[in-house]
Amino acid sequence: MTDADFVRALKERAGANDSLVYAHRVYAETAALARRHGLAAPRTALEIGPGLNLGSLFCFAASGVTALAAADIAPLPAAPPLFYEMLREFLLATEGFSWWRAWADPAAAVSAAVSFPSLEAFPSSAALLGRIEHRSGVSSEALPFADGAFDLVYSVAALEHVPDPAGTAAEMRRVLSPGGLAIHEIDLKHHGAADPLTFLEWDDADWKRRATLYGGDISLSEILGGSFGGEIFCNRLRRDDWLAVFRGAGFVVEAAEPVVLLPEASVRPDRLAEPFRGRPVEELRVLSLRVVARRV
């Protein structure tokens, strides 16, 4: 395999939720945003809605975070065999948590000219997983953690599914320590439809009749695998709604970056139901939003 083949394979796997490359991408993006906003070394972190695996939290554990937790409405599926062992190897090869050289070049470990941690000092996959507390059957509006327990709370493609966004934001603020960060990538698209704004064509009553809440008898693997043919509930909040939710919970929004934008010509607000029909095109075209908010 050439380097070009390797890069293509990484790109393909970076968007797959069951992939160790995806897990590392979520970690790397979240950690970079935290550093950019003054949180270079979180002591504690919580992921809301980790989904298929605990991969990004595993990466945080490998980076030195000692207390981590995950909360999800659905049970955690069994990871593929050797998933975490392979993720550990991936981190050793690519991330450089001070151990990469010993991993890549065993002969360097006996050199008297350099000094770095031995490979044996890198925690095992079981030890890294042991730092993560996973809670299932948990509503994000009632998190089972103490006030101020975390420096960082984050999620990817989870908050659009919560039925009570204001309650979720209030709980996130409660469990964050003063000055702590909430970093969330929120998917604003219609899930499972070619047209990302289709679900905005229905009024609220019609949408509630059509949509099914995530959790219960519906697993994330069914949704991602396409075996569930119904409408997955999304709260349909748009960019400005989410900013109002965070501010209403007492956060200071430090950044709100569009990750995916729909071409303006594809929006056509006249086809949408109220209250979406009256929204500005520049707001409606935001299909994915990354929010960084601080508890003050």
C-alpha positions as CSV (number, residue, x, y, z in Angstrom):
1,M,0.0,0.0,0.0
2,T,1.3,3.4,-1.0
3,D,1.0,6.5,1.3
4,A,-1.6,7.8,-1.1
5,D,-3.6,4.6,-0.7
6,F,-3.3,4.9,3.0
7,V,-4.6,8.5,3.1
8,R,-7.6,7.5,0.9
9,A,-8.4,4.7,3.3
10,L,-8.1,7.0,6.3
11,K,-10.5,9.5,4.6
12,E,-13.1,6.8,3.9
13,R,-13.0,5.5,7.5
14,A,-12.9,9.0,9.1
15,G,-16.7,9.3,8.6
16,A,-17.6,5.8,9.8
17,N,-18.9,5.8,13.4
18,D,-17.6,2.3,14.1
19,S,-14.1,3.2,13.0
20,L,-11.1,3.9,15.1
21,V,-10.1,6.6,12.7
22,Y,-13.5,8.3,13.4
23,A,-12.9,7.9,17.1
24,H,-9.5,9.6,16.8
25,R,-10.9,12.4,14.6
26,V,-13.6,13.2,17.2
27,Y,-11.0,13.3,20.0
28,A,-8.5,15.4,17.9
29,E,-11.1,18.0,16.9
30,T,-12.5,18.3,20.4
31,A,-9.1,18.5,22.0
32,A,-7.9,21.1,19.5
33,L,-11.0,23.3,20.1
34,A,-10.6,22.9,23.9
35,R,-6.9,24.1,23.6
36,R,-8.0,27.0,21.4
37,H,-10.4,28.1,24.1
38,G,-7.9,27.9,27.0
39,L,-8.5,24.3,28.2
40,A,-5.2,22.7,27.2
41,A,-5.3,19.8,29.7
42,P,-8.8,18.8,31.0
43,R,-8.7,16.7,34.1
44,T,-12.2,15.3,33.6
45,A,-14.5,14.9,30.5
46,L,-18.0,13.7,29.7
47,E,-19.3,12.6,26.3
48,I,-23.0,12.7,25.7
49,G,-24.3,10.1,23.3
50,P,-21.1,8.2,22.4
51,G,-23.0,5.8,20.2
52,L,-21.3,2.7,19.0
53,N,-18.1,2.8,21.1
54,L,-16.1,4.7,23.6
55,G,-13.3,5.4,21.1
56,S,-12.9,9.2,21.5
57,L,-13.0,8.9,25.3
58,F,-10.3,6.1,25.0
59,C,-8.2,8.6,23.1
60,F,-8.7,11.2,25.9
61,A,-7.6,8.6,28.4
62,A,-4.5,7.8,26.4
63,S,-3.7,11.6,26.3
64,G,-3.6,11.6,30.1
65,V,-7.1,12.5,31.2
66,T,-7.7,10.3,34.2
67,A,-11.5,10.6,34.9
68,L,-13.9,10.2,32.0
69,A,-17.6,9.4,31.7
70,A,-20.2,8.7,29.0
71,A,-24.0,9.0,29.2
72,D,-26.4,7.6,26.6
73,I,-30.0,6.8,26.4
74,A,-29.2,3.5,24.7
75,P,-27.0,0.6,25.9
76,L,-23.4,0.5,24.6
77,P,-23.1,-2.1,21.8
78,A,-20.3,-4.6,22.1
79,A,-17.2,-3.3,20.2
80,P,-15.7,-5.4,17.4
81,P,-13.0,-7.8,18.6
82,L,-9.7,-6.1,19.2
83,F,-11.2,-2.6,18.5
84,Y,-9.6,-1.0,21.5
85,E,-6.4,-2.9,21.1
86,M,-6.1,-1.6,17.5
87,L,-7.1,1.9,18.6
88,R,-4.2,1.8,21.1
89,E,-1.8,0.7,18.4
90,F,-3.2,3.4,16.1
91,L,-2.5,6.1,18.7
92,L,1.0,4.8,19.3
93,A,1.7,4.9,15.6
94,T,0.2,8.3,14.7
95,E,-0.5,10.5,17.7
96,G,2.8,10.6,19.4
97,F,1.8,10.4,23.1
98,S,5.6,10.3,23.8
99,W,5.7,6.6,23.1
100,W,5.6,6.5,19.3
101,R,9.3,6.2,18.6
102,A,9.8,3.2,20.9
103,W,6.8,1.6,19.2
104,A,8.1,2.3,15.6
105,D,11.7,1.6,16.3
106,P,12.4,-0.9,19.1
107,A,16.1,-0.5,18.6
108,A,15.8,3.1,19.8
109,A,14.7,1.9,23.2
110,V,18.2,0.8,24.0
111,S,19.9,3.9,22.8
112,A,21.8,5.8,25.4
113,A,21.6,9.0,23.4
114,V,17.9,9.7,23.9
115,S,15.5,9.5,26.8
116,F,11.8,8.9,26.4
117,P,9.2,6.6,28.1
118,S,9.4,2.9,27.3
119,L,6.6,1.2,25.5
120,E,5.7,-0.6,28.7
121,A,4.8,2.7,30.3
122,F,2.0,3.2,27.8
123,P,-1.2,2.0,29.5
124,S,-2.9,-1.2,28.2
125,S,-6.2,-0.9,26.5
126,A,-7.9,-2.4,29.5
127,A,-6.3,0.2,31.8
128,L,-7.4,3.0,29.5
129,L,-11.0,1.7,29.3
130,G,-10.9,1.4,33.1
131,R,-10.8,5.2,33.4
132,I,-14.2,5.5,31.6
133,E,-17.5,5.2,33.4
134,H,-20.4,4.5,31.0
135,R,-24.0,5.1,32.0
136,S,-26.8,3.8,29.8
137,G,-30.5,4.4,30.0
138,V,-29.6,8.0,31.0
139,S,-31.5,11.0,29.8
140,S,-29.4,14.1,29.0
141,E,-32.0,16.1,31.0
142,A,-31.1,14.2,34.2
143,L,-27.4,13.4,34.2
144,P,-26.3,11.2,37.1
145,F,-23.2,13.2,38.0
146,A,-22.3,15.6,40.7
147,D,-22.4,19.4,40.2
148,G,-19.1,20.7,38.7
149,A,-17.8,17.2,38.0
150,F,-16.3,17.9,34.6
151,D,-14.0,20.4,32.9
152,L,-15.3,19.4,29.5
153,V,-18.6,18.1,28.1
154,Y,-18.8,17.2,24.4
155,S,-20.9,15.4,21.8
156,V,-21.0,14.7,18.1
157,A,-24.4,14.3,16.3
158,A,-26.2,13.7,19.6
159,L,-27.9,16.9,20.7
160,E,-30.3,17.1,17.7
161,H,-32.0,14.0,19.1
162,V,-32.8,15.3,22.6
163,P,-36.5,16.1,23.1
164,D,-35.7,18.8,25.8
165,P,-32.7,20.9,24.6
166,A,-33.1,23.5,27.3
167,G,-33.2,20.8,30.0
168,T,-30.1,19.2,28.5
169,A,-28.2,22.5,28.3
170,A,-29.1,23.2,31.9
171,E,-27.8,19.8,33.0
172,M,-24.6,20.3,31.1
173,R,-24.0,23.6,32.8
174,R,-24.7,22.0,36.2
175,V,-22.1,19.2,35.8
176,L,-19.5,21.5,34.4
177,S,-17.0,23.2,36.7
178,P,-16.9,27.0,36.6
179,G,-14.9,28.0,33.4
180,G,-15.5,24.6,31.9
181,L,-16.3,24.1,28.2
182,A,-19.2,22.5,26.3
183,I,-18.1,21.6,22.8
184,H,-20.8,20.1,20.5
185,E,-21.2,19.3,16.9
186,I,-24.9,19.3,16.1
187,D,-26.3,17.7,12.9
188,L,-29.2,19.9,11.6
189,K,-30.0,17.7,8.6
190,H,-33.0,15.5,8.1
191,H,-31.7,12.0,8.9
192,G,-32.1,9.5,6.1
193,A,-33.5,11.8,3.4
194,A,-31.7,13.0,0.3
195,D,-33.0,16.5,0.8
196,P,-31.6,17.7,4.1
197,L,-34.5,20.1,4.8
198,T,-37.4,17.8,4.1
199,F,-38.4,17.5,7.7
200,L,-38.9,21.2,7.9
201,E,-41.8,20.9,5.4
202,W,-44.1,19.4,8.1
203,D,-45.8,21.3,10.9
204,D,-44.9,20.4,14.5
205,A,-47.9,18.1,15.0
206,D,-47.2,16.1,11.8
207,W,-43.5,15.8,12.6
208,K,-44.3,14.5,16.1
209,R,-46.7,11.9,14.6
210,R,-44.1,10.7,12.1
211,A,-40.9,10.7,14.2
212,T,-39.7,8.0,16.6
213,L,-37.5,8.9,19.6
214,Y,-34.0,7.4,19.6
215,G,-33.5,4.7,22.2
216,G,-35.7,2.0,23.5
217,D,-36.2,-0.6,20.7
218,I,-34.2,1.4,18.1
219,S,-30.4,0.9,18.2
220,L,-27.9,3.2,16.7
221,S,-26.6,0.3,14.6
222,E,-30.1,-0.1,13.0
223,I,-30.1,3.6,12.2
224,L,-26.6,3.7,10.7
225,G,-27.1,0.4,8.9
226,G,-30.4,1.6,7.3
227,S,-32.5,-1.2,8.7
228,F,-34.8,1.2,10.5
229,G,-37.1,2.7,7.8
230,G,-39.0,5.2,9.9
231,E,-38.3,8.8,10.8
232,I,-35.7,9.3,13.6
233,F,-36.7,12.1,15.9
234,C,-34.7,15.3,15.6
235,N,-35.8,18.4,17.6
236,R,-35.4,20.5,14.4
237,L,-33.7,23.4,16.1
238,R,-31.8,25.7,13.8
239,R,-28.5,27.6,14.4
240,D,-30.0,30.6,16.2
241,D,-32.3,28.3,18.3
242,W,-29.3,26.5,19.6
243,L,-27.4,29.6,20.4
244,A,-30.5,30.8,22.4
245,V,-30.6,27.5,24.2
246,F,-27.0,27.7,25.4
247,R,-27.3,31.4,26.4
248,G,-30.6,30.7,28.1
249,A,-28.9,28.0,30.3
250,G,-26.3,30.5,31.4
251,F,-23.4,29.7,29.0
252,V,-21.3,32.3,27.2
253,V,-21.1,31.1,23.5
254,E,-17.5,31.6,22.4
255,A,-17.8,30.1,18.9
256,A,-20.5,28.9,16.6
257,E,-19.0,27.6,13.4
258,P,-21.0,26.1,10.5
259,V,-19.4,22.8,9.5
260,V,-21.7,22.0,6.5
261,L,-23.5,24.5,4.4
262,L,-26.3,23.9,1.9
263,P,-26.0,26.0,-1.3
264,E,-28.3,29.1,-1.0
265,A,-30.2,28.2,-4.1
266,S,-31.2,24.8,-2.6
267,V,-32.9,26.3,0.5
268,R,-36.2,27.7,-1.0
269,P,-37.9,28.8,2.3
270,D,-41.3,29.1,0.6
271,R,-41.7,25.3,0.7
272,L,-41.1,25.1,4.4
273,A,-43.7,25.0,7.2
274,E,-43.9,27.7,9.9
275,P,-41.9,28.7,11.8
276,F,-39.1,27.7,9.4
277,R,-40.5,29.6,6.4
278,G,-39.7,32.9,7.8
279,R,-36.1,32.1,8.8
280,P,-33.2,33.8,6.9
281,V,-31.6,31.7,4.2
282,E,-28.2,32.1,5.8
283,E,-29.5,30.4,8.9
284,L,-31.5,27.6,7.1
285,R,-28.5,26.6,5.0
286,V,-26.4,25.6,8.1
287,L,-26.7,21.8,8.1
288,S,-24.1,21.1,10.8
289,L,-23.0,23.4,13.6
290,R,-20.1,23.3,16.0
291,V,-20.7,25.3,19.3
292,V,-18.1,26.1,21.9
293,A,-19.7,27.5,25.1
294,R,-18.3,28.3,28.5
295,R,-19.8,28.0,31.9
296,V,-19.3,31.2,33.8
